Amino acid sequence: MDRRALLLRVLTAVVGIPLLVGAAWLGGWWWATVVVILVGIAAVEFGRLMPTMNPLLLLVGCPALAVLVGYVINDRVAVWAAAAGNAVVLLAGVLPPVLAGDPHRAGWLSGSPTGMLVAWSYLGISVGVLMRWGFQGAFAAIVWFFIVIWTNDIAGYFVGSLMGRHKLAPALSPGKTWEGAAAGLVAGISAGAALAPWLAISPVYAGLAAGIVTLAAQLGDLFESAVKRRDAVKDAGVIFPGHGGVLDRFDGVFAAAPVAYLLLHWWAS
């Protein structure tokens, strides 16, 4: 394990997590501003990975969609569109290269029209769901969601680094292992169930929801890896020392946000 990289990760988390949680606590336009900035940076990073796409349409389109979904469009229409769009994007972006063992099987993403639709769904609409949560004052749900994602990441990182032996998808992400993925899933479920009182739902339901959210986040991580490996890029950006860019840090968040919203906002009530 690279101790310097680990130290950078820890320092970045110590600074970044309070800022993110603080914005969620303030909610409303404070939270909206933070997520719009994040999606703007992510759009720039995505454009670097997809040089055939119009950077202006990415930089303007993704934040604009986030605001539309978060503040304007009907609740059910917006969230179901995000969930359905992300399901198609992730499955089409991950399954072909995983099954073929070739990251270039994600080459359909290279086209300008399809790549733009992917960005608008994966980034714009999904971030709009997070923005909507902030306007609804769902601080506990947002923090529960992030803790599940972070617990999965931490457990997967340490177990995968120390004990991982069996590669999960070597063509996409050589460092990911089945052991790390399993540890992340167990940790995410445990964290979600333990924090069930925050949401006034049963630990069983909270654990089940956390498991689904964790799997969606892991799939989102693989999707971003497929895009990067196709172009032989290690990190999408450098804004977070030790973590890479916004896409590297929030890939699972973007993928899992609509799923978490559905599970917590509607079906748990």
N, C-alpha and C positions, 0 to 999 in steps of 0.2 A: 504494500500500500504506500502510495506517494504521500509522505507526511506534509510536504509543503502544499500540495494541492488540497489536502484535507484541511489544513489551517486556513487557506484562502476561502474554502467553502464555509467553514465555521464563521469566519469574520464577516463574510458577505451575508450570511443568515442572521447574524447578530444585529446587523444594521438594517437589513431589508425587511425582516419579518415584522418588527414593531411598526415600521412605516406602513406596511400593507394592512396589518390588523388595525392600526390607528385609523386609516382611511375607511375601513369597513365599519368601524365603530361610529365615525362621524356620519357615514352613509350619504345618501342624496348625491348632490353634485360634487362633493369632495371625493366620494368613491368613484363617481362617473369619470371625473378628471383623471384619476389614477389609471383606471382601466383603459381609457381612450389613449393615454400616453403609451401604455404597454402595447396595445394593439397597433399603434402607429409604428413603434419600433419593430415589432414583430413583422409588420407588413414590409418594412424596409429590408429586414433580414430575409424574408421569403423571396423578395424580388431579387436579391443577390444570388439566391439558389436557383431562381428561375429567370435568367437574363432575357428571355424572349418576351416577357410580359411588360406591359406598360407600367412603369413605376408610379406615375401619377394616379392611374386608376387604382393601383394597390394602396397608395398612401392616403388617398381621399376616400376610396370606396369602402375599405375595411372599417375605419372609424365611423363613417356615415351610417353604414349598416348597423354597427353596434349601437349608435344612438337611436336609430329607428326601432330596432328590436327592444332596446332597453326602456324606451320612453314613449313610443308612439304606437307601434303595432299591437293588435290584440294579443293578450297574454298567451292563450292556447295556440293560436296560429304561429306566433313567433317561436315558442319553445318546441313545438312539434316539428316545425321546419328545421330548427337547429339540430334536433335529435336525428331526424331522418337524413338530413344532409350529411351530418358527420358520420353516420353509420355507413352510408355509401362511400364516402371519401376514404374512411379508414380501412374498410374491408377491401376496396378496390386498390388502395395504395399499399396494403400490407400483405394480403394473402398471395397475390401472384409472385412477388419477389421472394417471399418466404417459402412457398411451395416449390419454386424453381431454383431456389438458392442463388438468385441473381438479382442484385439491386436494380439493374437496368430494366427489369420487368416493370418497374414503376415509371417507365419512360413516357407513358400516356400523360403524365403530369407535366411534361415539358411543353406541350402545346399551349399557346397563349390563351385561347378561349377556355379550355378545360382547366388549365392552371389557375386562371383568374376565378373561375367558379369555386375551385377548391379553396383558394385563399378567402373568398367572401364567406364561404360556409364555415370553414375550420377556424378562421380568425374573427371575421366581422360578426356573424350571427351568434357564435358561441360566446364571445365577449359581451354581446348585447344581453345575453341571459344573465351573466354576472352583474351587469349594470342594473338590470331590472331587480335583482335581489337587493341591491343597495337601496334603490328607491322604495322598496317594500319594507325596509327596516329589519331585514332578516339577518341581523348580526350573528346570532348564535348558529344559524344554518351555514353561513359563509365560513365562519371559523371552523365549524365541524368539518366542512368540506375540505378546507385547506389542511387541517390536521390529518385527516385520512390520507390525502395525497402525500404530504410530507413524511408521514410515518412509513408509508409504502416505499418512498424514495430512500429514506435513511436505512431501513431494514434491508432493502434490496441491494443498496450500495455496500454495506458492511458485510453482509452474509455472502454476497456475490464475490467480493474482493478476497475474503478470508477463506471461504469454504466452497466457492463455486467450482464445479468440475465439468458440468455438462452444459454446453453452449445452447442458448435458447434459439438464436437466429444469427449464426456467425456471418452470413453474407450481409446482414444489415447492421448488426451491432456486436462486434466480436467480444466485447466485455460483458454482455448480459448472459446470465446463466439461468437454468431452470431452478437451481437452488435459491438464487436471489429473487426470482419472480415469486416463488412459493413463499419465501420469507416475507416479501412485501405484501402479498395477499393476506397472509395470516396477521401481520402487524396492522394492516389497514382495517381488517374486520375487527380485531381486538380494540383498536382505538375507537372505531365507530360505535361499537357496542358499549364501551366504557363511558362514552360521552352522551349516551342516550338521554339521561336526565336533562341535559341542556335543551333538548328538543321536545321533551315531554312525550316521547314515544318509547315503545318497549325495546329492551336491549336486543331481542331477537330480530325485530324488524330493522333496527339501526345497524346491527351486524350484517344482515343480508344486504341492506342498501350499501353499506361500506364495501362489501365484497364486489358488488356490481360496479360501483364507482372506481374501485381499485383496478379492476380488469379493464375498464374503459380507459383509465389513465395509462396503463401499461401498453395498451394498443396504440394510444396516441404517441407514446414514446417511440414505439417501433415505427410508426408512420413517419415521424420526423427523421428517424435514423435512416429510413429508406430513401427519403429525399436527399439527405446529406451524402450518404454512401454512393448514391448514383453519380454524384459529382465529385467524389473523393474529398469531401470536406469534413473536418473533424468537428468543428463548432459552427453554429449559424452566426454567432456574433461574439463580442468580447466585453459587453457592458457589465456583466457580473463576474468579477475575478473568481476563478475556480469553478465557475458554473457555465461559462460561455455567454450566449445571448439570451434574449427573452424567449425565443423559440426553444432553446435548450432547457430552460428552467420551467417554462409554462406549457410545454407540449402536452403533458398529461392533463393539465388544468383545462386547456382549450377543448380537448376531446371529451372530458368527463363532465363539464359544467352543465350541459343540457340534461344529461342523465341524472345528475344529482338533484337538479331543480325538479324534475318530474317526480323523483322518488320522495323528496322531502316536502315540496310545496303542495302537491296535489294528493298523491297516493297515501301519504302518511296522515293526512288530515281527515 
